């Protein structure tokens, strides 16, 4: 999550009903916060939508772009954006509209493939330009990550990376995102 002009990046962990924050999430939060990021922990998709809506409002966004966001969250975000009179851009995007369509968004929201707690790093897998544009062009980026997708150290990510490259072959870019 690359913040621009002093903006803090946001990470939203969906915890899927777990009552306590795990040591891995706490470690990630400590490291990510140390890199000038902001971590929000949600117990459900609905709570994550509410937290994202608050970030959108704080950013005074008039346009929000989504890529790879889980369907339930995309529906909730669409409702919140409509209620706030915020334009919402959603995938699939027409190739002819890129990057101009996304360039007008003040907030981008994407789902991360995994995170590394030891360094506060997010891993974004892109098989086309849309995900990278939605996370990189807007001034504020909200990264969605499930707790189950956090690993403790880089070495634990090796199996995930192998599987990703086997699945996607040549058309795959993995970006490691840490700090501003």
SEDRENVEX-742169 format. One record per atom (N, C-alpha, C): residue number from 1; residue in three letters; x, y, z; atom name. Coordinates in steps of 0.1 Angstrom, whole numbers, padded with zeros to 4 digits, always signed. Layout:
residues N
PT  guvex  kefi      X      Y      Z  marmi
PT    NUM   ALA      X      Y      Z     CA
...
This chain:
residues 180
PT  guvex  kefi      X      Y      Z  marmi
PT      1   UNK  +0008  -0012  +0000      N
PT      1   UNK  +0000  +0000  +0000     CA
PT      1   UNK  +0009  +0012  +0000      C
PT      2   UNK  +0009  +0019  -0011      N
PT      2   UNK  +0018  +0030  -0012     CA
PT      2   UNK  +0011  +0043  -0010      C
PT      3   UNK  +0013  +0050  +0001      N
PT      3   UNK  +0006  +0062  +0004     CA
PT      3   UNK  +0013  +0073  -0004      C
PT      4   UNK  +0005  +0084  -0007      N
PT      4   UNK  +0011  +0095  -0014     CA
PT      4   UNK  +0009  +0107  -0006      C
PT      5   UNK  +0018  +0116  -0007      N
PT      5   UNK  +0017  +0130  -0001     CA
PT      5   UNK  +0013  +0129  +0014      C
PT      6   UNK  +0020  +0121  +0022      N
PT      6   UNK  +0017  +0121  +0036     CA
PT      6   UNK  +0005  +0112  +0040      C
PT      7   UNK  -0002  +0106  +0030      N
PT      7   UNK  -0013  +0098  +0033     CA
PT      7   UNK  -0008  +0085  +0040      C
PT      8   UNK  -0016  +0080  +0049      N
PT      8   UNK  -0012  +0067  +0055     CA
PT      8   UNK  -0019  +0056  +0048      C
PT      9   UNK  -0012  +0045  +0045      N
PT      9   UNK  -0019  +0033  +0039     CA
PT      9   UNK  -0028  +0026  +0049      C
PT     10   UNK  -0037  +0019  +0045      N
PT     10   UNK  -0047  +0012  +0053     CA
PT     10   UNK  -0047  -0003  +0050      C
PT     11   UNK  -0047  -0011  +0060      N
PT     11   UNK  -0048  -0025  +0059     CA
PT     11   UNK  -0060  -0029  +0067      C
PT     12   UNK  -0068  -0038  +0061      N
PT     12   UNK  -0080  -0042  +0068     CA
PT     12   UNK  -0080  -0057  +0069      C
PT     13   UNK  -0079  -0063  +0080      N
PT     13   UNK  -0078  -0077  +0082     CA
PT     13   UNK  -0093  -0082  +0085      C
PT     14   UNK  -0098  -0091  +0078      N
PT     14   UNK  -0111  -0097  +0081     CA
PT     14   UNK  -0108  -0110  +0089      C
PT     15   UNK  -0113  -0110  +0101      N
PT     15   UNK  -0109  -0120  +0110     CA
PT     15   UNK  -0119  -0132  +0110      C
PT     16   UNK  -0130  -0131  +0103      N
PT     16   UNK  -0140  -0142  +0102     CA
PT     16   UNK  -0144  -0148  +0115      C
PT     17   UNK  -0148  -0139  +0124      N
PT     17   UNK  -0155  -0143  +0137     CA
PT     17   UNK  -0146  -0146  +0148      C
PT     18   UNK  -0133  -0145  +0147      N
PT     18   UNK  -0124  -0148  +0158     CA
PT     18   UNK  -0124  -0137  +0168      C
PT     19   UNK  -0125  -0140  +0181      N
PT     19   UNK  -0127  -0130  +0191     CA
PT     19   UNK  -0115  -0123  +0195      C
PT     20   UNK  -0103  -0129  +0195      N
PT     20   UNK  -0091  -0123  +0199     CA
PT     20   UNK  -0082  -0121  +0187      C
PT     21   UNK  -0074  -0111  +0188      N
PT     21   UNK  -0064  -0108  +0177     CA
PT     21   UNK  -0052  -0117  +0180      C
PT     22   UNK  -0048  -0125  +0170      N
PT     22   UNK  -0037  -0134  +0171     CA
PT     22   UNK  -0024  -0127  +0173      C
PT     23   UNK  -0014  -0135  +0177      N
PT     23   UNK  +0000  -0129  +0178     CA
PT     23   UNK  +0005  -0125  +0165      C
PT     24   UNK  +0001  -0133  +0154      N
PT     24   UNK  +0006  -0130  +0141     CA
PT     24   UNK  +0000  -0117  +0136      C
PT     25   UNK  -0013  -0114  +0139      N
PT     25   UNK  -0019  -0102  +0135     CA
PT     25   UNK  -0013  -0090  +0143      C
PT     26   UNK  -0010  -0092  +0156      N
PT     26   UNK  -0004  -0082  +0164     CA
PT     26   UNK  +0010  -0079  +0159      C
PT     27   UNK  +0018  -0089  +0155      N
PT     27   UNK  +0031  -0087  +0150     CA
PT     27   UNK  +0030  -0079  +0136      C
PT     28   UNK  +0021  -0083  +0128      N
PT     28   UNK  +0019  -0075  +0115     CA
PT     28   UNK  +0016  -0061  +0118      C
PT     29   UNK  +0006  -0059  +0127      N
PT     29   UNK  +0002  -0045  +0131     CA
PT     29   UNK  +0013  -0037  +0136      C
PT     30   UNK  +0022  -0042  +0144      N
PT     30   UNK  +0033  -0035  +0150     CA
PT     30   UNK  +0043  -0031  +0139      C
PT     31   UNK  +0046  -0040  +0130      N
PT     31   UNK  +0056  -0038  +0119     CA
PT     31   UNK  +0050  -0028  +0109      C
PT     32   UNK  +0037  -0030  +0105      N
PT     32   UNK  +0031  -0022  +0095     CA
PT     32   UNK  +0029  -0007  +0100      C
PT     33   UNK  +0025  -0006  +0112      N
PT     33   UNK  +0024  +0007  +0118     CA
PT     33   UNK  +0037  +0014  +0119      C
PT     34   UNK  +0048  +0007  +0122      N
PT     34   UNK  +0061  +0012  +0122     CA
PT     34   UNK  +0065  +0017  +0108      C
PT     35   UNK  +0059  +0013  +0098      N
PT     35   UNK  +0062  +0018  +0084     CA
PT     35   UNK  +0052  +0029  +0080      C
PT     36   UNK  +0045  +0035  +0090      N
PT     36   UNK  +0035  +0045  +0088     CA
PT     36   UNK  +0022  +0041  +0082      C
PT     37   UNK  +0019  +0028  +0083      N
PT     37   UNK  +0006  +0023  +0079     CA
PT     37   UNK  -0004  +0023  +0090      C
PT     38   UNK  -0016  +0021  +0086      N
PT     38   UNK  -0027  +0020  +0096     CA
PT     38   UNK  -0034  +0007  +0094      C
PT     39   UNK  -0036  +0000  +0105      N
PT     39   UNK  -0042  -0013  +0105     CA
PT     39   UNK  -0056  -0013  +0112      C
PT     40   UNK  -0066  -0018  +0105      N
PT     40   UNK  -0079  -0019  +0110     CA
PT     40   UNK  -0082  -0034  +0110      C
PT     41   UNK  -0087  -0039  +0121      N
PT     41   UNK  -0091  -0053  +0122     CA
PT     41   UNK  -0106  -0054  +0123      C
PT     42   UNK  -0112  -0062  +0115      N
PT     42   UNK  -0126  -0064  +0114     CA
PT     42   UNK  -0130  -0078  +0117      C
PT     43   UNK  -0141  -0080  +0124      N
PT     43   UNK  -0146  -0093  +0127     CA
PT     43   UNK  -0155  -0099  +0116      C
PT     44   UNK  -0159  -0091  +0107      N
PT     44   UNK  -0168  -0096  +0096     CA
PT     44   UNK  -0166  -0087  +0084      C
PT     45   UNK  -0172  -0092  +0072      N
PT     45   UNK  -0172  -0084  +0060     CA
PT     45   UNK  -0179  -0071  +0063      C
PT     46   UNK  -0190  -0071  +0070      N
PT     46   UNK  -0198  -0059  +0072     CA
PT     46   UNK  -0190  -0049  +0080      C
PT     47   UNK  -0183  -0053  +0090      N
PT     47   UNK  -0175  -0044  +0098     CA
PT     47   UNK  -0163  -0039  +0090      C
PT     48   UNK  -0158  -0047  +0081      N
PT     48   UNK  -0147  -0042  +0072     CA
PT     48   UNK  -0152  -0031  +0062      C
PT     49   UNK  -0165  -0033  +0058      N
PT     49   UNK  -0171  -0023  +0049     CA
PT     49   UNK  -0173  -0010  +0056      C
PT     50   UNK  -0177  -0011  +0069      N
PT     50   UNK  -0179  +0001  +0077     CA
PT     50   UNK  -0166  +0009  +0079      C
PT     51   UNK  -0155  +0001  +0082      N
PT     51   UNK  -0142  +0007  +0084     CA
PT     51   UNK  -0137  +0013  +0071      C
PT     52   UNK  -0139  +0006  +0060      N
PT     52   UNK  -0135  +0012  +0047     CA
PT     52   UNK  -0143  +0025  +0044      C
PT     53   UNK  -0156  +0025  +0047      N
PT     53   UNK  -0164  +0037  +0044     CA
PT     53   UNK  -0159  +0049  +0052      C
PT     54   UNK  -0154  +0046  +0065      N
PT     54   UNK  -0148  +0057  +0073     CA
PT     54   UNK  -0136  +0062  +0066      C
PT     55   UNK  -0127  +0054  +0061      N
PT     55   UNK  -0115  +0058  +0055     CA
PT     55   UNK  -0118  +0066  +0042      C
PT     56   UNK  -0128  +0061  +0035      N
PT     56   UNK  -0133  +0068  +0022     CA
PT     56   UNK  -0138  +0082  +0026      C
PT     57   UNK  -0145  +0083  +0037      N
PT     57   UNK  -0151  +0096  +0041     CA
PT     57   UNK  -0139  +0105  +0046      C
PT     58   UNK  -0130  +0100  +0053      N
PT     58   UNK  -0118  +0108  +0058     CA
PT     58   UNK  -0110  +0113  +0047      C
PT     59   UNK  -0109  +0105  +0036      N
PT     59   UNK  -0101  +0109  +0024     CA
PT     59   UNK  -0109  +0119  +0016      C
PT     60   UNK  -0122  +0122  +0019      N
PT     60   UNK  -0130  +0131  +0012     CA
PT     60   UNK  -0131  +0126  -0003      C
PT     61   UNK  -0131  +0113  -0005      N
PT     61   UNK  -0131  +0108  -0019     CA
PT     61   UNK  -0144  +0110  -0026      C
PT     62   UNK  -0143  +0114  -0039      N
PT     62   UNK  -0154  +0115  -0048     CA
PT     62   UNK  -0155  +0103  -0057      C
PT     63   UNK  -0144  +0095  -0057      N
PT     63   UNK  -0144  +0083  -0066     CA
PT     63   UNK  -0135  +0072  -0059      C
PT     64   UNK  -0140  +0060  -0059      N
PT     64   UNK  -0133  +0049  -0053     CA
PT     64   UNK  -0133  +0038  -0064      C
PT     65   UNK  -0121  +0031  -0065      N
PT     65   UNK  -0119  +0020  -0075     CA
PT     65   UNK  -0117  +0007  -0067      C
PT     66   UNK  -0123  -0004  -0071      N
PT     66   UNK  -0122  -0017  -0065     CA
PT     66   UNK  -0116  -0026  -0075      C
PT     67   UNK  -0108  -0036  -0070      N
PT     67   UNK  -0103  -0047  -0079     CA
PT     67   UNK  -0100  -0059  -0070      C
PT     68   UNK  -0106  -0070  -0073      N
PT     68   UNK  -0104  -0082  -0066     CA
PT     68   UNK  -0111  -0083  -0052      C
PT     69   UNK  -0120  -0074  -0050      N
PT     69   UNK  -0127  -0073  -0037     CA
PT     69   UNK  -0137  -0084  -0036      C
PT     70   UNK  -0138  -0092  -0025      N
PT     70   UNK  -0148  -0102  -0023     CA
PT     70   UNK  -0162  -0097  -0026      C
PT     71   UNK  -0171  -0105  -0032      N
PT     71   UNK  -0184  -0100  -0037     CA
PT     71   UNK  -0192  -0094  -0026      C
PT     72   UNK  -0193  -0100  -0014      N
PT     72   UNK  -0201  -0095  -0003     CA
PT     72   UNK  -0196  -0081  +0001      C
PT     73   UNK  -0183  -0079  +0001      N
PT     73   UNK  -0178  -0066  +0005     CA
PT     73   UNK  -0180  -0056  -0007      C
PT     74   UNK  -0179  -0060  -0019      N
PT     74   UNK  -0181  -0051  -0030     CA
PT     74   UNK  -0196  -0046  -0030      C
PT     75   UNK  -0205  -0055  -0027      N
PT     75   UNK  -0219  -0051  -0026     CA
PT     75   UNK  -0221  -0040  -0015      C
PT     76   UNK  -0215  -0043  -0003      N
PT     76   UNK  -0216  -0034  +0008     CA
PT     76   UNK  -0210  -0021  +0005      C
PT     77   UNK  -0198  -0021  -0001      N
PT     77   UNK  -0191  -0008  -0005     CA
PT     77   UNK  -0199  -0001  -0015      C
PT     78   UNK  -0206  -0008  -0025      N
PT     78   UNK  -0214  -0001  -0035     CA
PT     78   UNK  -0226  +0006  -0028      C
PT     79   UNK  -0232  +0000  -0018      N
PT     79   UNK  -0243  +0006  -0011     CA
PT     79   UNK  -0238  +0019  -0003      C
PT     80   UNK  -0227  +0017  +0004      N
PT     80   UNK  -0221  +0028  +0012     CA
PT     80   UNK  -0217  +0040  +0003      C
PT     81   UNK  -0211  +0037  -0009      N
PT     81   UNK  -0207  +0048  -0018     CA
PT     81   UNK  -0219  +0055  -0024      C
PT     82   UNK  -0229  +0047  -0028      N
PT     82   UNK  -0241  +0053  -0033     CA
PT     82   UNK  -0248  +0062  -0023      C
PT     83   UNK  -0248  +0058  -0010      N
PT     83   UNK  -0254  +0066  +0000     CA
PT     83   UNK  -0246  +0079  +0002      C
PT     84   UNK  -0233  +0079  +0000      N
PT     84   UNK  -0225  +0090  +0003     CA
PT     84   UNK  -0222  +0098  -0010      C
PT     85   UNK  -0229  +0094  -0021      N
PT     85   UNK  -0228  +0101  -0034     CA
PT     85   UNK  -0213  +0100  -0039      C
PT     86   UNK  -0207  +0089  -0037      N
PT     86   UNK  -0193  +0086  -0042     CA
PT     86   UNK  -0194  +0077  -0054      C
PT     87   UNK  -0187  +0081  -0064      N
PT     87   UNK  -0187  +0072  -0076     CA
PT     87   UNK  -0178  +0060  -0074      C
PT     88   UNK  -0183  +0048  -0078      N
PT     88   UNK  -0176  +0036  -0076     CA
PT     88   UNK  -0173  +0029  -0089      C
PT     89   UNK  -0160  +0026  -0091      N
PT     89   UNK  -0155  +0019  -0102     CA
PT     89   UNK  -0152  +0005  -0098      C
PT     90   UNK  -0157  -0005  -0106      N
PT     90   UNK  -0155  -0019  -0103     CA
PT     90   UNK  -0150  -0027  -0114      C
PT     91   UNK  -0143  -0038  -0111      N
PT     91   UNK  -0139  -0047  -0122     CA
PT     91   UNK  -0151  -0055  -0126      C
PT     92   UNK  -0152  -0059  -0139      N
PT     92   UNK  -0141  -0058  -0149     CA
PT     92   UNK  -0140  -0044  -0155      C
PT     93   UNK  -0128  -0040  -0157      N
PT     93   UNK  -0125  -0027  -0164     CA
PT     93   UNK  -0122  -0030  -0179      C
PT     94   UNK  -0127  -0022  -0187      N
PT     94   UNK  -0124  -0023  -0201     CA
PT     94   UNK  -0109  -0018  -0203      C
PT     95   UNK  -0102  -0026  -0211      N
PT     95   UNK  -0088  -0023  -0213     CA
PT     95   UNK  -0086  -0009  -0219      C
PT     96   UNK  -0095  -0005  -0227      N
PT     96   UNK  -0095  +0008  -0234     CA
PT     96   UNK  -0096  +0019  -0224      C
PT     97   UNK  -0102  +0017  -0212      N
PT     97   UNK  -0104  +0027  -0202     CA
PT     97   UNK  -0092  +0029  -0193      C
PT     98   UNK  -0083  +0020  -0193      N
PT     98   UNK  -0072  +0020  -0184     CA
PT     98   UNK  -0060  +0029  -0189      C
PT     99   UNK  -0053  +0035  -0181      N
PT     99   UNK  -0054  +0037  -0167     CA
PT     99   UNK  -0063  +0050  -0164      C
PT    100   UNK  -0068  +0056  -0174      N
PT    100   UNK  -0075  +0069  -0171     CA
PT    100   UNK  -0087  +0067  -0161      C
PT    101   UNK  -0094  +0057  -0162      N
PT    101   UNK  -0106  +0055  -0154     CA
PT    101   UNK  -0102  +0055  -0139      C
PT    102   UNK  -0091  +0047  -0136      N
PT    102   UNK  -0087  +0045  -0122     CA
PT    102   UNK  -0079  +0057  -0118      C
PT    103   UNK  -0073  +0064  -0127      N
PT    103   UNK  -0065  +0076  -0123     CA
PT    103   UNK  -0074  +0087  -0116      C
PT    104   UNK  -0087  +0087  -0119      N
PT    104   UNK  -0096  +0096  -0113     CA
PT    104   UNK  -0100  +0093  -0099      C
PT    105   UNK  -0097  +0081  -0094      N
PT    105   UNK  -0101  +0076  -0080     CA
PT    105   UNK  -0092  +0082  -0070      C
PT    106   UNK  -0097  +0086  -0059      N
PT    106   UNK  -0089  +0091  -0047     CA
PT    106   UNK  -0086  +0079  -0038      C
PT    107   UNK  -0094  +0068  -0038      N
PT    107   UNK  -0092  +0057  -0030     CA
PT    107   UNK  -0093  +0044  -0038      C
PT    108   UNK  -0083  +0035  -0036      N
PT    108   UNK  -0083  +0022  -0043     CA
PT    108   UNK  -0084  +0011  -0033      C
PT    109   UNK  -0092  +0001  -0035      N
PT    109   UNK  -0094  -0010  -0026     CA
PT    109   UNK  -0091  -0023  -0033      C
PT    110   UNK  -0082  -0031  -0028      N
PT    110   UNK  -0078  -0044  -0034     CA
PT    110   UNK  -0077  -0054  -0024      C
PT    111   UNK  -0078  -0067  -0028      N
PT    111   UNK  -0075  -0078  -0019     CA
PT    111   UNK  -0061  -0083  -0021      C
PT    112   UNK  -0054  -0084  -0010      N
PT    112   UNK  -0040  -0089  -0010     CA
PT    112   UNK  -0041  -0104  -0010      C
PT    113   UNK  -0030  -0110  -0015      N
PT    113   UNK  -0030  -0125  -0016     CA
PT    113   UNK  -0024  -0131  -0003      C
PT    114   UNK  -0014  -0124  +0003      N
PT    114   UNK  -0009  -0128  +0016     CA
PT    114   UNK  -0001  -0116  +0022      C
PT    115   UNK  +0002  -0118  +0035      N
PT    115   UNK  +0010  -0108  +0042     CA
PT    115   UNK  +0020  -0115  +0050      C
PT    116   UNK  +0031  -0108  +0053      N
PT    116   UNK  +0042  -0113  +0061     CA
PT    116   UNK  +0043  -0105  +0073      C
PT    117   UNK  +0040  -0111  +0085      N
PT    117   UNK  +0039  -0105  +0097     CA
PT    117   UNK  +0053  -0099  +0102      C
PT    118   UNK  +0063  -0106  +0100      N
PT    118   UNK  +0076  -0103  +0106     CA
PT    118   UNK  +0081  -0089  +0100      C
PT    119   UNK  +0077  -0085  +0088      N
PT    119   UNK  +0081  -0073  +0082     CA
PT    119   UNK  +0070  -0063  +0079      C
PT    120   UNK  +0058  -0067  +0082      N
PT    120   UNK  +0047  -0058  +0079     CA
PT    120   UNK  +0045  -0056  +0064      C
PT    121   UNK  +0047  -0067  +0056      N
PT    121   UNK  +0047  -0067  +0041     CA
PT    121   UNK  +0034  -0073  +0036      C
PT    122   UNK  +0029  -0067  +0026      N
PT    122   UNK  +0017  -0072  +0019     CA
PT    122   UNK  +0022  -0077  +0005      C
PT    123   UNK  +0016  -0088  +0001      N
PT    123   UNK  +0019  -0094  -0012     CA
PT    123   UNK  +0007  -0093  -0021      C
PT    124   UNK  +0009  -0087  -0033      N
PT    124   UNK  -0002  -0085  -0042     CA
PT    124   UNK  +0002  -0093  -0055      C
PT    125   UNK  -0007  -0101  -0059      N
PT    125   UNK  -0005  -0109  -0072     CA
PT    125   UNK  -0014  -0103  -0083      C
PT    126   UNK  -0008  -0100  -0094      N
PT    126   UNK  -0015  -0094  -0105     CA
PT    126   UNK  -0012  -0102  -0118      C
PT    127   UNK  -0023  -0105  -0124      N
PT    127   UNK  -0022  -0112  -0137     CA
PT    127   UNK  -0025  -0103  -0149      C
PT    128   UNK  -0029  -0091  -0145      N
PT    128   UNK  -0032  -0080  -0155     CA
PT    128   UNK  -0029  -0067  -0148      C
PT    129   UNK  -0030  -0056  -0155      N
PT    129   UNK  -0026  -0043  -0149     CA
PT    129   UNK  -0036  -0037  -0139      C
PT    130   UNK  -0049  -0042  -0139      N
PT    130   UNK  -0059  -0036  -0131     CA
PT    130   UNK  -0056  -0035  -0116      C
PT    131   UNK  -0052  -0047  -0110      N
PT    131   UNK  -0050  -0047  -0096     CA
PT    131   UNK  -0038  -0037  -0092      C
PT    132   UNK  -0028  -0038  -0100      N
PT    132   UNK  -0016  -0029  -0097     CA
PT    132   UNK  -0020  -0014  -0099      C
PT    133   UNK  -0029  -0011  -0108      N
PT    133   UNK  -0033  +0003  -0110     CA
PT    133   UNK  -0042  +0007  -0099      C
PT    134   UNK  -0051  -0001  -0094      N
PT    134   UNK  -0060  +0002  -0084     CA
PT    134   UNK  -0053  +0004  -0070      C
PT    135   UNK  -0043  -0004  -0068      N
PT    135   UNK  -0035  -0002  -0056     CA
PT    135   UNK  -0025  +0009  -0056      C
PT    136   UNK  -0020  +0012  -0068      N
PT    136   UNK  -0009  +0022  -0070     CA
PT    136   UNK  -0013  +0036  -0074      C
PT    137   UNK  -0024  +0038  -0081      N
PT    137   UNK  -0027  +0051  -0086     CA
PT    137   UNK  -0034  +0060  -0076      C
PT    138   UNK  -0045  +0055  -0069      N
PT    138   UNK  -0052  +0064  -0060     CA
PT    138   UNK  -0043  +0069  -0049      C
PT    139   UNK  -0046  +0081  -0043      N
PT    139   UNK  -0039  +0087  -0032     CA
PT    139   UNK  -0039  +0078  -0020      C
PT    140   UNK  -0050  +0071  -0017      N
PT    140   UNK  -0052  +0063  -0005     CA
PT    140   UNK  -0055  +0049  -0010      C
PT    141   UNK  -0048  +0039  -0004      N
PT    141   UNK  -0051  +0025  -0008     CA
PT    141   UNK  -0055  +0017  +0004      C
PT    142   UNK  -0066  +0009  +0003      N
PT    142   UNK  -0071  +0001  +0014     CA
PT    142   UNK  -0068  -0014  +0009      C
PT    143   UNK  -0060  -0021  +0016      N
PT    143   UNK  -0056  -0035  +0013     CA
PT    143   UNK  -0065  -0044  +0022      C
PT    144   UNK  -0072  -0053  +0016      N
PT    144   UNK  -0080  -0063  +0023     CA
PT    144   UNK  -0072  -0076  +0024      C
PT    145   UNK  -0071  -0081  +0036      N
PT    145   UNK  -0063  -0093  +0038     CA
PT    145   UNK  -0070  -0102  +0049      C
PT    146   UNK  -0072  -0114  +0047      N
PT    146   UNK  -0077  -0123  +0057     CA
PT    146   UNK  -0066  -0128  +0066      C
PT    147   UNK  -0069  -0129  +0079      N
PT    147   UNK  -0060  -0134  +0089     CA
PT    147   UNK  -0053  -0147  +0084      C
PT    148   UNK  -0061  -0156  +0078      N
PT    148   UNK  -0056  -0169  +0074     CA
PT    148   UNK  -0045  -0168  +0064      C
PT    149   UNK  -0044  -0156  +0057      N
PT    149   UNK  -0034  -0154  +0046     CA
PT    149   UNK  -0022  -0147  +0051      C
PT    150   UNK  -0020  -0145  +0065      N
PT    150   UNK  -0008  -0140  +0070     CA
PT    150   UNK  +0002  -0151  +0073      C
PT    151   UNK  +0014  -0150  +0069      N
PT    151   UNK  +0025  -0159  +0073     CA
PT    151   UNK  +0034  -0151  +0083      C
PT    152   UNK  +0042  -0159  +0090      N
PT    152   UNK  +0050  -0152  +0100     CA
PT    152   UNK  +0063  -0146  +0094      C
PT    153   UNK  +0070  -0153  +0085      N
PT    153   UNK  +0082  -0148  +0080     CA
PT    153   UNK  +0083  -0151  +0065      C
PT    154   UNK  +0092  -0144  +0057      N
PT    154   UNK  +0093  -0146  +0043     CA
PT    154   UNK  +0094  -0161  +0039      C
PT    155   UNK  +0102  -0168  +0046      N
PT    155   UNK  +0104  -0182  +0043     CA
PT    155   UNK  +0091  -0190  +0042      C
PT    156   UNK  +0081  -0186  +0051      N
PT    156   UNK  +0068  -0193  +0051     CA
PT    156   UNK  +0060  -0190  +0038      C
PT    157   UNK  +0064  -0179  +0031      N
PT    157   UNK  +0057  -0175  +0019     CA
PT    157   UNK  +0062  -0183  +0007      C
PT    158   UNK  +0072  -0190  +0008      N
PT    158   UNK  +0078  -0197  -0004     CA
PT    158   UNK  +0068  -0207  -0011      C
PT    159   UNK  +0061  -0215  -0003      N
PT    159   UNK  +0051  -0224  -0008     CA
PT    159   UNK  +0040  -0217  -0015      C
PT    160   UNK  +0035  -0206  -0009      N
PT    160   UNK  +0025  -0197  -0016     CA
PT    160   UNK  +0030  -0192  -0029      C
PT    161   UNK  +0042  -0187  -0029      N
PT    161   UNK  +0047  -0181  -0042     CA
PT    161   UNK  +0049  -0192  -0053      C
PT    162   UNK  +0053  -0204  -0049      N
PT    162   UNK  +0055  -0215  -0059     CA
PT    162   UNK  +0041  -0218  -0065      C
PT    163   UNK  +0031  -0219  -0056      N
PT    163   UNK  +0017  -0223  -0061     CA
PT    163   UNK  +0012  -0212  -0070      C
PT    164   UNK  +0014  -0199  -0066      N
PT    164   UNK  +0010  -0188  -0075     CA
PT    164   UNK  +0016  -0188  -0088      C
PT    165   UNK  +0029  -0190  -0089      N
PT    165   UNK  +0036  -0190  -0102     CA
PT    165   UNK  +0032  -0203  -0110      C
PT    166   UNK  +0029  -0214  -0104      N
PT    166   UNK  +0025  -0226  -0111     CA
PT    166   UNK  +0011  -0224  -0117      C
PT    167   UNK  +0003  -0217  -0109      N
PT    167   UNK  -0011  -0215  -0114     CA
PT    167   UNK  -0012  -0205  -0125      C
PT    168   UNK  -0004  -0194  -0124      N
PT    168   UNK  -0005  -0183  -0134     CA
PT    168   UNK  +0006  -0183  -0145      C
PT    169   UNK  +0016  -0191  -0144      N
PT    169   UNK  +0026  -0191  -0154     CA
PT    169   UNK  +0033  -0178  -0157      C
PT    170   UNK  +0035  -0175  -0169      N
PT    170   UNK  +0043  -0163  -0174     CA
PT    170   UNK  +0036  -0150  -0171      C
PT    171   UNK  +0023  -0150  -0170      N
PT    171   UNK  +0015  -0137  -0169     CA
PT    171   UNK  +0012  -0134  -0154      C
PT    172   UNK  +0023  -0132  -0146      N
PT    172   UNK  +0021  -0130  -0132     CA
PT    172   UNK  +0031  -0121  -0126      C
PT    173   UNK  +0027  -0111  -0119      N
PT    173   UNK  +0036  -0102  -0112     CA
PT    173   UNK  +0032  -0103  -0097      C
PT    174   UNK  +0042  -0105  -0088      N
PT    174   UNK  +0040  -0104  -0074     CA
PT    174   UNK  +0047  -0092  -0069      C
PT    175   UNK  +0040  -0083  -0062      N
PT    175   UNK  +0046  -0071  -0057     CA
PT    175   UNK  +0045  -0072  -0042      C
PT    176   UNK  +0057  -0070  -0036      N
PT    176   UNK  +0058  -0069  -0021     CA
PT    176   UNK  +0057  -0054  -0017      C
PT    177   UNK  +0047  -0051  -0008      N
PT    177   UNK  +0044  -0037  -0005     CA
PT    177   UNK  +0047  -0035  +0010      C
PT    178   UNK  +0056  -0027  +0013      N
PT    178   UNK  +0060  -0024  +0027     CA
PT    178   UNK  +0062  -0009  +0028      C
PT    179   UNK  +0054  -0003  +0037      N
PT    179   UNK  +0056  +0011  +0040     CA
PT    179   UNK  +0053  +0021  +0029      C
PT    180   UNK  +0055  +0034  +0032      N
PT    180   UNK  +0052  +0044  +0022     CA
PT    180   UNK  +0062  +0044  +0010      C
